[in-house]
């Protein structure tokens, strides 16, 4: 098999795994992916079906038993069937529908590539053969699998309901402008601190350098950082530039306790023992409307969507038989 063909096998095999971790609409399509025929109500869910290795050899044609031969579908019933595995079947139209769903989720997938589509179809057959093997072993009767399928179904229902409730929810430019005007004081860029650091392997070394920095005729922090620091920032004389987020809490606490020009005491961090110097502080500047617009619109949209879901839950509490045993909750420490 050439390099291109092998790559295609990996892409196709990976497609099934990727489908299983997509959003609600992708999960629904994936769930139906292995049950295009309505003749198989007991088929296992995709969470139990693991893609075979791309290197797997194409399954040999099974030799049917006499009993299987007697009950196999007649040629007439197979006329519009692309493939059949047990009671599972796939028509050309159903395969086209699956390709369309894949194209929607993965725009780079070339649905006109016959070799790629052939590999995809083969992988679908392999998946179904594994389902049949699982049924033969009675795994479809496993209570844990049944429980997982029910939980999966519940998750799909919740996602679909949320999708329906939030469909069409929009935020106008006027709403964005009003929110911006009402909350201008909150619309500011984050404060930035210009920080330098010295990192040493031992606490004793760090304390010795700090004594030098605080003594008479001290060396410059920059020169000491360049000479003694073990961090990669040493080549920049310990300069971390202007930062708005700190690499770890102890550094944040040390920097925020300083005035510009101040040097911290020794503290331990992920790479060793640290000394930091605060060079300058830039207070957060107000954001313009254009700078804040996209984030405000996204936040307002999310808020509206959450409110729609909350309102529906409040409504359902009134409709559905609903009871909370407060006494028992307290006994359980909840």
N, C-alpha and C positions, 0 to 999 in steps of 0.2 A: 504494500500500500504506500503511495507517495506521500510526501510531506503535506500537500494540500488536503488530500483525503483524510489523513490522520487528524489534521487541525479541525476539519469539518466534523469528524466524529466527536472530538472533545467539545466543540461548540454545541452540537446537538444534544449530547449527554448532559452537558451543563445546563442546557435550557430547562430541563425538567426540574433540576434543583433550584434554579433561580426563580422559576415560576412559583415554587412552594413558599417563597418568602416575600412575595409581592403584596400589594394592598388588596382590598376587598374584591374589587372587580377582577383582578388577576387571579386571586385565589379561587373565586367562583369558576372562572374559565378552566383553571387547572383541575379543580375538583371534577368538572364534567369531562375533562380531557380523556379520562380512562373509562368513561361510561357513556359513549355516544349512543349506544343502544339501550332502549328501555327494558330489555329482556333480562337485565341482571341486577335486580334490587339488592341482592346480598353482596355485591362487589365491595371489596375493601376500599377504604379511602386512600387518597394519595399519600397520606402521612405514613402509611404502612409500606408503600411501594418504593423501594430504593433503586435508583438507576444502576444498571449493570456497568461494570468497567468498560471503557471504550475499547479496551484491548480484547474484550470477550469474543470468542469465536461465534460466528453466526450459527444459531441452533440447527442441528440436523433435523431433517424432516422426520417427525415421529411416526412409528409404525402403529397404526390403529389396531385395537383389538377387534375381535369379531363383534362384540357387543357394541363397541363404538361405531363400527362400520354400519351396523344395522340401524343405529339411531342418528347417523350423520345426516345433515340436511341434503335435500335433493338438489340436483343441478339447477332446477328452476328457481329454488329459493336463494341460490347463490348468484343469480344473474346480475344483481345490482350491488353486490358486496365486494369491497376491495380486499378485505382480509376478514377472517373469522377465527377466533380462538375460543373454543367452547361455545358458550351462549353469547359471548361478546362479539360484536361485528362492527364494521366501519364501512360506510358507503363513500363513494368518491365525493359527494357533496359534503358529507360530514368532515372528511379530511380537509376539503377546501375551507370549511368553516374554522377548523382548528388552525390552519395556516394563517387565516385572516386574523384570528385572535393573537397569534404569536407575532405577526407583523405589527399589530397595534401596540403590543407591549415592547417589542424589540424592533424598532424601525430599520435597523441594519440587516435584519434577516432577509435574505433574497428568496422570495417565494417562487421565483422562476427557475431556481437552481435545481434541476432534476436529481442530481447526485445527492445534494443536501437533503432534499425532500425524501428521497429513498432511504437515506440513513435515519431520518426522523421516523418514518413509518416502521422501519425495522426496530428502532428503539421502543416504539409503542407496542409492537408485538412482544418484544422481550419483557416489557413491563407486565403485559397481560399474562404471559406464560408464568411469571413469578406469582401473580395473583392466583392463577389456577393451582400452582404448586402449594401455595399457602392454604387454599381451600382444601386441597387433597389431604393436607396434614391436620386439618381441623382448626387452623389458626383463626379463621373467620368467626369461630365460636368462642374465642378467647374473651372473657369478660373485660379485660383491660383494653383490648382493641375496641370493643363495643363502647366502652366508656369514653375512649379517646375520640371516636367518631361522633358521639353525642356532644362532647365538648367542642369539637371542631364545628359542628353544625350550629351550636349556640353562638360561637364566635362569629360565624358568617351572618347569622340573623342580626346580631347586634350591629355589625359593620354595615349591613345593608340598610337597617333602620336609620342609623346615623347618617348614612349617605343620602337617604330619601329626605330626612328632616332638614339637611343642610343644603340640598340642591337649590340652586337659584339665589342663594343668599349673597347679596352684593353690598358694597359700601360706595356711596357717591363721593365725588370730589368735594361737595359742599360739607358733607359729614367729616371728611378728613380735615378740611380747612377749619371747621368749628372746633374740632378736638385739639388741633394744633394751637389755635388762638387761646383756648381755655387752659392749656397746659404748657405754655411757653417756658415756664420756669423749670419744667422737667425735661424740656428738649435741649439738652446740652451734651457736648462731646465729653468723654471721660477725662478726668484729670490725668496728667502724665508726669512721671518722675524720671529725671535724668540721673541714672545710677551707675556707679563704678563698684567693682568687687575685687576682693583678693580671696582666693581659696587655697587652703593649705591641707596637707594630709593629716596633721596632728594638731591637737588643741594647744600644745606647748609652743609649736612653731607660730601659730596664729597670735598667741598672747605676746610672744617676743616681738613680732612685727607691729602689733598694736602699741607696745611700749615705745618702739622707735617712732611711730607716728605721733605719739603724744609727748615725746621728750623734747629736749632742747635741740635746736637745729635739725628738725625732723626731715627725712627724705620726702619727696613728693609722693603722694598716693599712686600717681600714674607710674612713676619709675619703679616703685616697690611692686606694684601689680605686674608690671612687665617682667621683672626679674624673678619674683618669688611665687606668683600664682600658678597653680597647677591646672586651672581651667583654660579652655580654649579661648576665653576672652583676654588672656594675658597678652596676646599679640596686639590687641587694641588698647593696651594699657588698662585693662579691666573694664573698659567702657561697654555698658549694656545698652547705651542709647536711651531714648525716651520710651518708657514702658507704662502701660495702663493696667496690665495684669502681671502679677508676680509669679515666679516659678514655684514658690512654696510659701506657706503662711508665715514662717519665722522671718523670712526676708521682708515680707510685706510689713510686719509689725516693726521690724528694726528701721526700715526706711521711713515709715510714717511717723516715727517718733523723733526724727531728725529735722533740724532746720537746714536750709541750703548751706553747704560748706561743711556740715557736720559729719563725723565719722562714728560708726556704731561700735558697740562692744563685740566680743567674739560670740558667735552662735553656731550651732551645728546644723548642717544641711545635707542634702543627698550626695554631694560630691566630696565632703570633708568639713572643714571649719572655715567660717566666713567672717570677713569684715567688709562692710559696705560704706560708701560715701555718697551722700546726696549732693549732686551738683546744682540742680535747678528743679523747680516745680512749675508746671504749666496748668493753671486752673482750667476747668472745662469751659469751652466757649459755646455760646448758644448756636443751636443748629438752625439753618435756614429752612423755610418750608420745603423747598426742593430736596434738601438733604434728608429731611424727616419723613417726607410724604409716603414713600414705599413702606417703611416700617410701621407707620401709623395705620395705613390702609390694611396691612396684613394683620396687625393687632386688633383692629376694629372688626375685621371679618371673622377672625377666630372668636372674638367675644360674642358676636351675634350667633355664630354657630353653636357655641357652648350654651347660650341662653335658650336657643331653640330646643336643644336636647334636654336641658334642665326643665323647661316648661312642660315637655312631653312626659317626663318622669313624674312631675307633680300631678299632672292630669291622670296618669296611670295609677298613682297611689290612691286616687279617689275612686277609680273604676274597679280595680282588682282587689280581691280579698287580701288584705295586707295587715300583718300583725307582727309586732316585735315584743318578745318576752324580756322586759327590762330587768326583772328580778333574776332570771337565768343569766342574762348578759353580765350582770354585776358579779354573780357567783363565778363566772368564767374570767373575770377581770377585764371585760371588754367594754 
